[in-house]
């Protein structure tokens, strides 16, 4: 059934071609979604009702989206303000994990000729989430116990331990990327030696943990 536009019924247009042009533009606007014409169950002709030409997104939906964005921003701001005393440790972890991901990716592409794997990227992302969760959990528990200084010291120890393990991996990958016999490879080998042997002595319990792991590995190899 042909729908006659409102302009044709209101304006006294005598020219038949003008009416056809208006109808053609009207139907193009409906087809493109610019206007919404409600359908009725009875057989009367449908006309453009007042207010039907408004966009489909209502003001109420936009208000809900704005409230949701404000809630997310306020929540993230509150968490960041609460964790502000350990912000330097969090930034150190971000840089450490970012460099670890980039160096590992370049080493895999240039040295081992591997293709880019999404699985490794998601694994790095999961490890970052776990580290941030552990650091935040330690700080929150220490804050609840009233030991603010001890919580920050514990968080710093965890970050230094992460620097040790991820730093060794970064230096090892860089050493593998360096040319054999070059000064860069010798320098990276020296840094790797210092990190793996001397740096661990300055972190509480880390040297004892490394020696325990070496003893366990040697015992397992003898058993096998």
Number of C-alpha atoms within 10 A of each C-alpha: 6 7 12 18 19 15 14 16 10 8 9 9 12 9 8 9 10 12 18 14 10 16 19 12 12 18 16 13 14 13 11 9 13 15 19 18 13 10 11 9 5 7 8 8 11 17 14 16 11 7 9 14 15 11 12 11 8 9 10 9 10 11 11 11 12 11 12 12 12 11 12 11 11 12 12 11 12 12 11 13 11 14 15 12 13 18 13 11 19 20 11 15 21 14 11 18 22 15 15 19 17 12 19 17 19 17 21 17 13 12 13 11 10 12 10 12 10 9 9 13 13 11 11 16 15 12 13 17 12 12 18 16 12 14 23 19 14 16 25 17 13 18 15 10 11 11 12 15 12 15 23 20 13 15 22 17 17 18 19 21 18 17 18 18 13 17 21 19 16 23 21 19 20 18 20 17 18 16 11 11 8 9 11 15 19 15 12 18 17 13 16 20 14 13 18 17 11 12 16 20 13 10 15 11 12 17 17 13 12 14 11 12 12 12 12 12 12 11 11 10 9 8 7 5
